[in-house]
């Protein structure tokens, strides 16, 4: 449980000390937040660099598969036209 302190009940020396403590705590929190942001940026960059080659490889493989599907589908449509004797809508 925390103890509440009335600012006016403190001596000027106690007020000065308490204010210095509050300023130091705020400074520490600011420095910690800055360090956390720096660490986040570094980890985010590492994440991208570690995974980008896999994603590019996946994209290339997907493009090849899609191209093959359309080519095979075109052949299938041509065969259907020959089998049924009429032009099929693509």
PyMOL commands that set and color helices and strands:
alter all, ss='L'
color gray80, all
select helices_A, chain A and resi 7-9+12-84
alter helices_A, ss='H'
color red, helices_A
deselect
rebuild
show_as cartoon
